[in-house]
Amino acid sequence: MYDPFKRARTRASKRIGRQATSAFTGLVKAMQIAATPAKPAKPAKAAKPKTAKPAPPAAAKPGAAARPTVPARSRAGSAAPRGALFIKASHQCEFGERSFRLYVPAAARGASAPLPLLVMLHGCGQTPEDFARGTGMNALAEEIGFLVLYPAQPRRSQVNRCWNWYRPDDQARGAGEPALIASLVRRIIDEQGADPARVYLAGLSAGASAALILAQAYPDLFAAVGAHSGLPVGAAHNQASAGIAMRHGAPGLRTATPMPTISFHGDADTVVNPRNGRFVVSRALEHYPGLSKTEKTGRGPGGRSYVRISHRIGRGRSFVEHWLVLGTAHAWSGGTGSASYCDPDGPDASREMLRFFLRHRTTAKRRAHRPG
């Protein structure tokens, strides 16, 4: 069968082969180090790779809604323009303490209605500042008008700053990192007067895997979730199973609650197998029987081809979307090239996620019902 993307795949494979091998080798070494008991020590500072870094791991890493218009974003960094704020603070509760960055756009001043809130969970080895710069989400927030919250994972909680998505203690409501982040989100909603019906969640790699867990643990809090290069809920329960799931893919577990979900994954990802992106979508679809499926192929502004599969009711909004970006490795599609874990040649994952998110909201009944 003729494959129109064969040439693009071949070029991409040659370009990322050596770098992907090196990244995965580093991940394995980090897993071994993390599994060995030792006195706390200051980790060596590693040089940033030019392409995507290794990801999560085992240790080392329906109601109608108005259709929003999402403009193309500029490639601005994380610096706040005049009138906007990029706040740095910390949050403490019974589940622990985390620092965070909060972007408040200039549009928040004098806004006639509460703004949506987007929670962004960074990948392994990243910081909120790096993630903000790479995804360009602050610039998009300035154009559209929404708040962006970036919780930070410190080295004392995970040596490579990975969210602990593979640990049982961090996989359920009312405990661990999910409860800590949920507490922070509620604080921001109260302090900033954000719209509780429009709270969204997205992440990269370990952050994507943690985001999917958090969305299922707190369906009363989040209206939709986006996962970039992540693994489905229940894909792993310890370091060993995390490594296997990342390398080969894992179907995860059936989730308890319907949650609008958009998944991005590069087909050249050798750190988190692209099969995991398909499993994320399969699990989300279990709660939405009878949706119509449409498939579209296209090319991003930077030249990367993609396949987008949307699942919707008739010609209405999508409830589940799967984006497979051809030639992209373990990186945020359409991100700023100067930051880590980004592929500037792909379709704009940030803009597409926002377009998807803003067509969903939680109901007052759903927000009032707190399971567990």
RAFEN-V60875 format. One record per backbone hydrogen bond with DSSP energy under -0.5 kcal/mol. CO is the residue of the C=O (numbers start at 1). NH is the residue of the N-H. Records with the same first field share a line. If there is no record, write none. Layout:
CO->NH ; NH
This chain:
2->4
3->6
5->9
6->10
7->11
8->12
9->13
10->14
11->15
12->16
13->17
16->20
17->21
18->22
19->23
20->24
21->25
22->26
23->27
24->28
25->29
26->30
27->31
28->32
29->33
30->34
31->35
32->36
33->36
35->37
44->46
51->341
56->58
57->59
61->57
66->68
68->70
69->71
74->76
81->84
85->104
87->102
89->100
91->98
93->96
96->93
98->91
99->152
100->89
101->150
102->87 ; 104
103->105 ; 148
104->85
105->108
106->109
108->110 ; 111
115->195
116->147
117->200
118->120 ; 149
119->121 ; 202
120->122
121->204
123->126
127->131
128->132
129->133
130->134
131->135
132->136 ; 137
134->336
136->140
137->141
138->142
139->143
140->144
141->145 ; 146
145->116
147->118
148->103
149->120 ; 151
150->101
151->122
152->154
154->157 ; 158
158->161
160->125
163->165
164->167
167->170
168->171
172->175
175->179
176->180
177->181
178->182
179->183
180->184
181->185
182->186
183->187
184->188
185->189
186->190
187->191
188->192
189->193 ; 194
194->196
195->198
197->362
198->117 ; 200
199->223 ; 224
200->119
201->226
202->121
203->228
204->207
205->209
206->210
207->211
208->212
209->213
210->214
211->215
212->216
213->217
214->218
216->219
218->221 ; 222
223->260
224->201
225->262
226->203
227->229 ; 264
228->205
232->235
233->253
237->168
238->242
239->243
240->244
241->245
242->246
243->247
244->248 ; 249
245->249
246->273
260->225
261->321
262->227
263->323
264->229
265->325
266->269
268->270
269->274
271->273
273->276
274->277 ; 278
275->279
276->280
277->281
278->282
279->283
280->284
281->285
282->286
283->286
284->287
285->288
288->291
292->312
294->310
296->308
298->306
300->303
304->300
305->326
306->298
307->324
308->296 ; 310
309->322
310->294 ; 312
311->319 ; 320
312->292 ; 314
313->316
317->313
319->261
320->311
321->263
322->309 ; 324
323->265 ; 325
324->307 ; 326
325->267 ; 328
328->268
329->331
331->333
332->335 ; 343
333->349
336->339
339->342
341->332
343->334 ; 346
345->304
347->349
348->352
349->353
350->354
351->355
352->356
353->357
354->358
356->359
357->360
363->367
364->368
365->369
368->370
369->371
